[in-house]
Amino acid sequence: MALRFPRFSQGLAQDPTTRRIWFGIATAHDFESHDDITEERLYQNIFASHFGQLAIIFLWTSGNLFHVAWQGNFEAWVLDPLHVRPIAHAIWDPHFGQPAVEAFTRGGALGPVNIAYSGVYQWWYTIGLRTNGDLYTGALFLLFLSTISLIAGWLHLQPKWKPSVSWFKNAESRLNHHLSGLFGVSSLAWTGHLVHVAIPGSRGEYVRWNNLLSVLPHPEGLGPFFTGQWNLYAQNPDSNSHIFGTPQGAGTAILTLLGGFHPQTQSLWLTDIAHHHLAIAFIFLVAGHMYRTNFGIGHSIKDLLEAHTPPGGRLGRGHKGLYDTINNSIHFQLGLALASLGVITSLVAQHMYSLPAYAFIAQDFTTQAALYTHHQYIAGFIMTGAFAHGAIFFIRDYNPEQNEDNVLARMLDHKEAIISHLSWASLFLGFHTLGLYVHNDVMLAFGTPEKQILIEPIFAQWIQSAHGKTSYGFDVLLSSTNSPAFNAGRSIWLPGWLNAVNENSNSLFLTIGPGDFLVHHAIALGLHTTTLILVKGALDARGSKLMPDKKDFGYSFPCDGPGRGGTCDISAWDAFYLAVFWMLNTIGWVTFYWHWKHITLWQGNVSQFNESSTYLMGWLRDYLWLNSSQLINGYNPFGMNSLSVWAWMFLFGHLVWATGFMFLISWRGYWQELIETLAWAHERTPLANLIRWRDKPVALSIVQARLVGLAHFSVGYIFTYAAFLIASTSGKFG
């Protein structure tokens, strides 16, 4: 009996119902709640699990390389990146009949394959990989790293190698090592790879270990570095007629500030990228020597925070007490990390398409759409997670005495003002944006499109003009030919930037109009409402006027009975749960907008977006309905085509999404009654009654059913849109 799952909780292990299984799974990673947990074991478990995480990541990326090398067409793609379709891996499916085999045999393959829409081909090509042998080498190296990570994780759980709590709480040393070691050294190493392997590769020079020391990345070698003539490294860059991967039109520069894009590959200049990574390396190597450790020099973070008392006393005791609060709360640290990572993931989505870094990726439209959507959804989940752990911090780790009258305490003290301001902003955005959309919709329906209310986004256009976009005629800053900034830009720095901004074939500063104005405000509504729910959940996590003792009930509780006048749905978990729906909704609008604007741009009919995006029917009819036609036609009386798999996934995504409502709209009593009836029938049915269960079947708790419903809703929603996005884009552009 002692070995029953879960071993980390004796109370749960003795539960006679199926609750044991579900609660066991739900709390498996909540180390803090486990029996016999100590602070030391908590930190050590988390530390060891990081190595497990790294092992999984390395194994996964190794698998990408291995399958492309084994079943892909990398070498054929390298010879003609714009016309050969990159293969992710083969499909082995015994159910495939002849029509399916023919439909999915593409990209020069011998049998059915999946096309890669992840951009890995473009990435590997850009960084200097050229042969299947290179891919196999990379796969083996990552497999080796994966093994090392697993061994390291195991090792750090052994008594002799377990770090102490004081080691985990030594913030200055950790910052120095992470800034210098992780960011600084890795950026420097990456610069080295770009300069020694990738840039020569882009000029037709195949550099590997056997010739690494004999091929000079720059004709002058290290001479200019030691003599201080660094500008020599920027002279003679690749010409505008350079053919990527060949010496034709190639220069000798290795670190440049050209700006703009390589005309043939439509991606950033590789020499600009190397320069960027070198600058990042320098900044972080310096930053990693700023904090005081063994030598008595540098900053102490605690001293920095204590010194931050704002002038005029407007923020009370400022940052006093924050150091210990953050350093002793894993949830606070995780919340900060997730918030930063979430923002940067969204920035990655934004910059991967507007400033593409990989050769030829900008011309692979389906990949561009897939990567943007992927990174925005990932960012949404990470950002909501930041607030979830912020709320758990307030419930489990916040100490009012330690934080008296500092910025954290003052946030809690004026939470009503924060929440009501956010509420006002959300209401204002929602009613005005919907009002404009509905008005325009009615005008179109009544045949008077000229009565639409169309607002030009003049402030955004002015900002674009300030960055050099001339088509609006604002004549300001970089778009003014008389300004010193414009003239300096022409000669001193980034001469290619202004050409790129005004080139209509890329995604830099897309021309915007009334449709963009409306959808930007719809997205702003979504962002503000999501933030409102998350911020309210965290600020009210400890207690509210309705339920002052809320923190005693923990992070996720369904309610405290009917006695208090309605305490259901007010746990911090419920706020997170509601916010995820809004997050998905908002990212839906973001990705719809991005995708529709881009397919009209790529097809050369931008007027369709401009004219149809100002009213609701336009979005429903000319974006969603029109672009789902290939999906609806995936299976037809004439057999199947290469979009059939997406048509099936589109249907399956809807099914999963709809299943979510079964958990979201009917609650525990209904299922409990149903289960008892089914159990009764089971026990009285011949043969079936030979099978017994050890745990009495009971319905999921309210909170668990919500989680299951939310998971189905999210997964179904994303699957459905992924199929729509890939099929509608690849159906048009191949």
JOFENNOR-V886768 format. One record per backbone hydrogen bond with DSSP energy under -1.0 kcal/mol. NH is the residue of the N-H (numbers start at 1). CO is the residue of the C=O. E is the energy in kcal/mol with one decimal. If there is no record, write none. Layout:
# JOFENNOR-V886768
nh/co/e
NH/CO/E
NH/CO/E
This chain:
# JOFENNOR-V886768
nh/co/e
4/1/-1.6
9/6/-1.2
13/9/-2.3
14/10/-1.3
15/12/-1.9
18/696/-2.2
20/17/-1.8
22/18/-1.6
23/19/-3.1
24/20/-1.5
25/21/-2.3
26/22/-2.5
27/23/-2.0
31/29/-1.8
33/30/-2.0
34/31/-1.7
35/8/-3.3
37/34/-1.2
42/38/-2.6
43/39/-2.3
44/40/-2.3
45/41/-2.7
46/42/-2.1
47/43/-2.5
48/44/-2.6
49/45/-2.3
50/46/-1.4
52/48/-1.4
53/49/-2.4
54/50/-2.3
55/51/-2.3
56/52/-2.2
57/53/-2.2
58/54/-2.8
59/55/-2.4
60/56/-2.5
61/57/-2.6
62/58/-2.2
63/59/-2.1
64/60/-1.8
65/61/-2.1
66/62/-2.8
67/63/-2.6
68/64/-1.9
69/65/-2.4
70/66/-2.4
71/67/-3.2
72/68/-1.7
77/73/-2.7
78/74/-2.6
83/80/-1.2
84/80/-2.1
88/114/-2.8
91/112/-2.6
96/93/-1.9
101/97/-2.4
102/98/-2.6
103/99/-2.3
104/100/-2.3
106/104/-1.1
109/106/-1.5
113/104/-3.0
114/89/-2.9
116/86/-2.8
123/119/-2.1
124/120/-3.1
125/121/-2.4
126/122/-2.2
127/123/-2.1
128/125/-1.2
129/124/-2.5
135/131/-1.4
136/132/-2.6
137/133/-2.4
138/134/-2.3
139/135/-2.5
140/136/-2.5
141/137/-2.4
142/138/-2.4
143/139/-2.0
144/140/-2.2
145/141/-2.3
146/142/-2.4
147/143/-2.1
148/144/-2.4
149/145/-2.5
150/146/-2.2
151/147/-2.5
152/148/-2.6
153/149/-2.5
154/150/-2.3
155/151/-2.9
156/152/-2.2
157/154/-1.5
158/155/-1.8
161/158/-1.5
168/164/-1.5
169/165/-1.7
170/167/-1.0
171/169/-1.7
174/170/-2.1
175/171/-2.8
176/172/-2.7
177/173/-2.6
178/174/-2.9
179/175/-3.1
180/176/-2.7
181/177/-1.6
182/177/-1.3
183/178/-2.2
184/179/-2.6
185/180/-3.1
187/183/-2.1
188/184/-2.3
189/185/-2.8
190/186/-2.4
191/187/-2.4
192/188/-2.3
193/189/-2.3
194/190/-2.8
195/191/-2.8
196/192/-2.8
197/193/-2.9
198/193/-1.7
199/194/-3.4
201/197/-2.0
202/198/-2.2
203/200/-1.0
204/201/-1.6
205/200/-3.0
211/208/-1.3
215/211/-1.8
221/218/-2.2
223/220/-1.4
226/222/-2.0
227/223/-1.9
229/224/-1.3
230/228/-1.1
232/229/-1.9
233/230/-1.7
234/231/-1.3
239/249/-2.6
242/239/-1.7
243/248/-2.2
245/202/-2.3
246/243/-1.8
250/247/-2.1
252/236/-2.8
253/236/-1.9
254/233/-2.4
255/233/-1.4
256/271/-1.1
262/267/-3.1
266/262/-2.7
268/356/-2.7
273/269/-2.0
274/270/-2.2
275/271/-1.7
276/272/-2.4
277/273/-2.4
278/274/-2.0
279/275/-2.2
280/276/-2.5
281/277/-2.4
282/278/-2.3
283/279/-2.5
284/280/-2.6
285/281/-2.5
286/282/-2.1
287/283/-2.7
288/284/-2.1
289/286/-2.1
290/287/-1.5
292/299/-4.1
299/290/-3.4
304/300/-2.5
305/301/-2.7
306/302/-2.6
307/303/-2.1
309/307/-2.5
313/310/-1.3
316/313/-1.3
317/405/-2.9
318/315/-1.8
319/308/-1.0
320/317/-2.0
322/319/-1.7
325/321/-1.6
326/322/-3.0
327/323/-2.8
328/324/-1.8
329/326/-1.3
333/329/-2.0
334/330/-2.7
335/331/-2.7
336/332/-2.4
337/333/-2.4
338/334/-3.0
339/335/-2.4
340/336/-2.3
341/337/-2.7
342/338/-3.0
343/339/-2.1
344/340/-2.4
345/341/-2.2
346/342/-1.9
347/343/-2.1
348/344/-2.0
349/345/-2.0
350/346/-2.1
351/347/-2.9
352/348/-2.5
354/350/-1.5
355/351/-2.3
360/265/-1.4
361/358/-1.6
364/361/-1.3
365/363/-1.1
368/364/-2.1
369/365/-2.4
370/366/-2.7
371/367/-2.8
372/368/-2.1
373/369/-2.3
374/370/-2.7
375/371/-2.3
376/372/-2.0
377/373/-2.3
378/374/-2.3
379/375/-2.2
380/376/-2.1
381/377/-2.1
382/378/-2.4
383/379/-2.7
384/380/-2.2
385/381/-1.9
386/382/-1.4
387/383/-1.3
388/384/-1.9
389/385/-2.4
390/386/-1.6
391/387/-2.4
392/388/-2.1
393/389/-2.0
394/390/-1.8
395/391/-1.8
396/392/-3.3
397/393/-2.4
398/393/-1.7
403/399/-1.1
404/401/-1.0
406/403/-2.0
407/318/-2.8
410/406/-2.5
411/407/-1.6
412/408/-1.6
413/409/-2.2
414/410/-2.0
415/412/-1.2
418/414/-1.7
419/415/-3.0
420/416/-2.6
421/417/-2.1
422/418/-2.2
423/419/-2.4
424/420/-2.5
425/421/-2.5
426/422/-2.4
427/423/-2.6
428/424/-2.7
429/425/-2.6
430/426/-2.8
431/427/-2.7
432/428/-2.2
433/429/-2.4
434/430/-2.4
435/431/-2.3
436/432/-2.2
437/433/-2.6
438/434/-3.1
439/435/-2.5
440/436/-2.6
441/437/-2.4
442/438/-2.5
443/439/-2.4
444/440/-2.3
445/441/-2.4
446/442/-2.1
447/444/-1.6
448/443/-2.9
451/448/-2.3
452/449/-1.7
458/456/-2.2
461/457/-2.3
462/458/-2.2
463/459/-2.1
464/460/-2.4
465/461/-2.4
466/462/-2.4
467/463/-1.2
468/465/-2.2
469/464/-1.9
473/470/-1.9
478/466/-1.7
479/476/-2.6
480/477/-1.8
483/480/-1.6
487/483/-1.9
488/484/-2.7
489/485/-2.5
490/486/-1.6
491/487/-1.3
492/488/-3.0
493/488/-1.2
494/257/-1.6
496/258/-3.4
497/494/-1.5
500/496/-2.1
501/497/-2.5
502/498/-1.5
517/513/-2.1
518/514/-2.2
519/515/-2.3
520/516/-2.6
521/517/-1.5
522/518/-2.0
523/519/-2.5
524/520/-2.3
525/521/-2.2
526/522/-2.1
527/523/-2.8
528/524/-2.7
529/525/-2.5
530/526/-2.5
531/527/-2.4
532/528/-2.6
533/529/-2.4
534/530/-2.3
535/531/-3.3
536/532/-2.6
537/533/-2.2
538/534/-2.1
539/535/-3.0
540/536/-2.4
541/538/-1.0
544/547/-1.1
550/547/-1.5
551/542/-2.2
552/549/-1.6
553/550/-2.1
554/551/-1.2
565/562/-1.3
569/558/-1.2
573/555/-2.0
575/571/-1.4
576/572/-1.9
577/573/-2.7
578/574/-2.5
579/575/-2.5
580/576/-1.9
582/578/-1.5
583/579/-2.9
584/580/-2.7
585/581/-2.4
586/582/-2.8
587/583/-2.7
588/584/-2.0
589/585/-1.9
590/586/-2.5
591/587/-3.0
592/588/-2.7
593/589/-2.4
594/590/-2.6
595/591/-2.8
596/592/-2.9
597/593/-2.5
598/594/-2.1
599/595/-3.0
600/596/-2.0
601/597/-1.6
602/598/-3.3
603/599/-2.1
605/600/-2.3
608/605/-2.0
610/606/-2.4
611/607/-2.6
612/608/-2.4
613/609/-2.1
619/615/-1.2
620/616/-2.3
621/617/-3.2
622/618/-1.9
624/619/-2.3
625/620/-2.6
626/621/-1.8
627/623/-1.8
632/628/-2.4
633/629/-1.3
634/631/-1.6
636/639/-1.7
639/636/-1.9
644/641/-1.9
647/643/-2.1
648/644/-2.6
649/645/-2.1
650/646/-2.5
651/647/-2.0
652/648/-2.8
653/649/-2.9
654/650/-1.8
655/651/-2.1
656/652/-2.6
657/653/-2.6
658/654/-2.7
659/655/-2.2
660/656/-1.2
661/658/-1.0
662/659/-1.2
664/660/-1.5
665/661/-2.4
671/667/-1.4
672/668/-2.7
673/669/-2.5
674/670/-2.1
675/671/-3.2
676/672/-2.3
677/673/-2.1
678/674/-2.7
679/675/-3.0
680/676/-2.1
681/677/-2.3
682/678/-2.6
683/679/-2.3
685/682/-1.3
688/686/-2.5
689/685/-2.4
690/687/-1.7
691/688/-1.6
696/16/-2.6
705/701/-2.7
706/702/-2.0
707/703/-2.0
708/704/-2.7
709/705/-2.8
710/706/-3.0
711/707/-2.6
712/708/-2.2
713/709/-2.8
714/710/-2.9
715/711/-2.7
716/712/-2.8
717/713/-2.3
718/714/-2.5
719/715/-2.7
720/716/-2.5
721/717/-2.0
722/718/-2.8
723/719/-2.4
724/720/-2.1
725/721/-3.2
726/722/-2.6
727/723/-2.4
728/724/-2.5
729/725/-1.9
730/726/-2.9
731/727/-2.4
733/729/-2.6
734/730/-2.3
